[in-house]
Amino acid sequence: MSPNHINKKTVYSKKWILSMVALLLAFSVLSACGKKNQEGAATASPSATAAAEGKPTDIIATYKDGGKVTRAEFDAFVNVNKMFSPQLAQFMTDPSFQQDMLKQLVTFRVLSSKADDKVKAEADKQVTEQMKAITDYFGKQEGGMDKQLKDNNIELKDIESLMKMSFYTMGSMEGKITDKQIQDSYNEQAAAHAFDIATVSHILISLKDAATQKDLRTKDEALTRAKEVKGKLDKGGDFAALAKEYSDDPGSKDVGGTYKDADINQWVPEFKDAASTLPLNKVSDPVESSFGYHVMKVESRSTKPLDDTLKTQIKSQLAEKSLSEFAEKEYPNLIETNNLPKPEASPSPAASPEASPAASPTPAAK
């Protein structure tokens, strides 16, 4: 088992869909609603109904400069998001969720309308690529793409419309990010070790089989075996040969146990901490992690340089931050009418006599 806690096969096989969902859910709608439900900050009123009820032509919201959202447009927007994140279905009648989705829709509409022709031309190419990937992916699922569209009550053009709004918006926002902003953000994140990389070789003595998750050995047995490996290395044993013989990490045992110039932030905390602090080019004592015990050797540590790939990543981060700030600060001033159900705030707990300012001989501390 690799010290990386991410299942890379899953991540890369769905890379296109993850990147799109991250864009479509830029305001973390799911997290926001889940948190509100857990905290009881907002609950659906008994009269709250699904947004789909009513006439498709009903105007459910209006915003500045003659903007309007019909029930059909809102439903299509929500249903496309639900198609890519089925867990959103549980929030469909939640007023907080509906309000957050309206915020996202209006924000995307307003900002995408500001995209220039250059941004649109580049975004259209991306949309074409993404739409092909989407239709190919869902076409291989049970029932094909037609079933997905029918089940979610949408058409292919609804997905394409949302894709265009999303890419137009992000392209426009990214175009406003300056080189200085990127450099400043890089410096700030680098100081917080966000871009730390290291070349690390390790031999993992695992507690469980990587494929089946069945127990291989007890913790004491694993530690004894790790110490055995450490002893052989101290006597001049070849690290690569011992990794191939002893390591339970299928991702590195055949390449000397080595991860070269790897992002240390992807690793489990214990392995990350060791990679950050161990003396260079010295074989460590066994390091315990959730996977078992690692005998490690850190060959180098450095900071990822600000190359074109990282510049693009940071630019997207800054654009998403600007997008969120616009939604929070500017959106309330855009809306003129909003006919969607409103969240009901939970009643404040009745203040006890002891908690009342009047019951205290001194003013309550602020």
C-alpha positions, 0 to 999 in steps of 0.5 A, spaced: 500 500 500 502 506 497 503 512 503 498 516 498 491 516 501 488 517 494 486 512 490 490 514 484 486 509 479 479 512 481 482 519 480 485 519 474 479 514 470 474 520 472 479 526 471 474 529 466 468 528 470 471 531 477 474 537 474 467 539 471 464 537 477 468 541 481 467 547 476 459 546 476 459 546 484 464 552 485 460 554 491 460 547 495 453 547 495 453 540 497 457 541 503 453 547 505 447 544 505 450 538 509 453 543 514 446 546 515 442 540 516 447 538 521 447 544 525 439 545 524 441 552 522 435 551 516 430 546 515 425 546 510 418 548 512 412 544 511 410 548 505 416 547 501 415 543 495 420 541 489 422 547 485 419 543 479 412 544 481 408 549 478 408 552 470 415 551 467 414 558 464 413 561 471 418 566 473 421 564 480 427 570 480 429 576 477 435 580 477 438 587 474 438 589 467 432 585 465 435 578 468 429 573 469 429 565 471 424 561 469 422 554 473 424 550 467 431 553 467 432 553 474 430 545 474 434 544 468 440 547 472 439 543 478 437 537 474 444 537 471 448 538 477 444 532 480 446 528 474 453 529 476 452 528 483 446 524 485 447 525 492 444 532 491 437 528 490 436 528 498 436 536 498 432 537 492 426 540 497 431 544 501 430 551 501 437 552 503 439 548 497 434 551 492 437 558 494 444 556 493 443 553 486 439 560 484 445 564 487 450 559 482 445 560 476 445 567 477 452 568 478 454 564 472 449 567 468 452 574 469 459 573 469 459 568 463 455 574 459 462 578 460 466 573 457 470 576 451 470 573 444 477 570 445 475 567 452 468 564 448 472 561 442 477 557 447 471 555 452 467 552 446 473 548 444 473 545 451 466 544 451 466 540 445 471 536 448 468 535 455 461 534 451 464 528 447 467 525 454 460 526 457 457 522 452 462 517 451 462 516 459 454 515 460 453 512 453 457 506 457 453 506 463 446 501 463 441 504 459 446 509 455 446 517 455 438 517 453 437 513 460 441 518 464 437 524 460 430 521 461 432 519 469 434 527 470 428 530 466 434 534 462 436 534 455 443 534 452 443 542 450 441 543 458 448 540 459 452 544 454 448 550 456 451 549 463 458 547 461 458 554 456 456 558 462 461 555 467 467 555 462 465 562 460 465 564 467 472 561 469 475 563 463 473 571 464 475 570 471 482 567 470 483 573 464 483 578 470 488 574 474 495 578 474 502 575 474 503 578 480 497 575 483 500 568 481 507 570 484 504 572 491 499 566 491 505 562 490 510 565 495 504 565 500 503 557 499 510 555 498 511 559 505 506 554 508 509 548 505 503 547 500 508 545 494 513 541 498 516 535 494 521 530 496 524 524 493 523 518 498 525 511 498 521 506 503 520 499 504 513 498 507 511 492 512 504 492 512 499 490 516 494 488 511 494 485 504 493 491 499 489 488 494 484 484 499 485 488 506 486 481 509 490 481 515 497 479 514 501 480 520 500 483 527 503 490 529 508 487 533 510 482 527 510 488 522 515 492 527 520 486 528 520 485 520 521 492 519 527 492 524 530 486 520 530 490 514 533 496 518 538 491 520 540 489 513 540 496 511 545 498 516 550 492 514 550 495 507 544 491 504 542 494 497 535 498 498 532 496 492 533 489 492 531 489 499 525 493 497 523 488 492 524 482 497 520 485 503 516 491 501 508 490 501 507 497 497 506 494 490 506 501 487 514 502 489 517 495 490 519 494 483 522 501 482 527 501 488 521 503 493 522 510 490 517 516 489 521 521 486 519 529 486 513 527 489 508 532 493 508 530 500 502 533 501 498 527 498 501 522 503 498 520 510 500 525 516 505 520 519 509 519 512 509 526 510 512 528 517 517 523 516 519 525 509 519 533 511 524 532 517 528 526 517 535 527 515 537 526 508 540 520 505 540 516 512 536 510 513 530 511 518 528 507 524 521 504 522 516 509 522 509 507 524 503 509 519 496 507 518 499 502 513 504 499 518 511 500 518 516 504 513 523 504 513 525 510 509 530 514 506 529 521 504 534 523 498 532 530 497 527 535 499 525 542 495 519 546 493 516 545 486 518 551 482 513 556 479 512 553 472 507 553 467 503 548 470 503 550 477 501 557 474 495 555 471 493 551 477 494 557 481 490 562 476 484 557 477 485 557 484 484 565 484 479 565 479 475 560 483 476 565 489 474 571 486 468 567 483 466 565 490 467 572 493 462 575 487 457 570 489 457 572 496 458 580 496 455 582 489 449 577 488 445 580 494 445 586 490 443 583 483 437 580 485 430 584 485 425 578 486 426 571 489 420 567 489 423 560 491 422 558 498 426 561 504 429 557 509 426 557 516 431 559 521 431 555 527 429 559 533 434 561 538 434 558 545 431 561 550 436 565 555 436 562 562 436 567 567 443 566 568 445 567 561 441 574 561 445 580 561 440 583 566 442 577 571 450 579 571 452 585 575 457 587 570 456 587 562 457 581 558 464 580 555 464 581 548 
